[in-house]
């Protein structure tokens, strides 16, 4: 029993493999962190573009004078002013 225990303590056959796996896994984790941060930045930029597109929609409403057979409607008008910080680069 003592001989088997000494062999297990002195066995270093798996040390190189485990050290290589730690090195490869740490490189893979660092690469994933860099890749996911780039994905997050690009998603934020696309959402900013969508927000800028929504803020630049023309929301004016205009109805000219309409007259029909027995009815008449005078003109109506609505003009939307730009919102505060609604520029294309104001989301930062």
HELIX and SHEET records of a PDB file:
HELIX    1   1 UNK A    2  UNK A   10  1                                   9    
HELIX    2   2 UNK A   15  UNK A   55  1                                  41    
SHEET    1   A 2 UNK A  61  UNK A  63  0                                        
SHEET    2   A 2 UNK A  76  UNK A  78 -1                                        
SHEET    1   B 2 UNK A  66  UNK A  67  0                                        
SHEET    2   B 2 UNK A  72  UNK A  73 -1                                        
END                                                                             
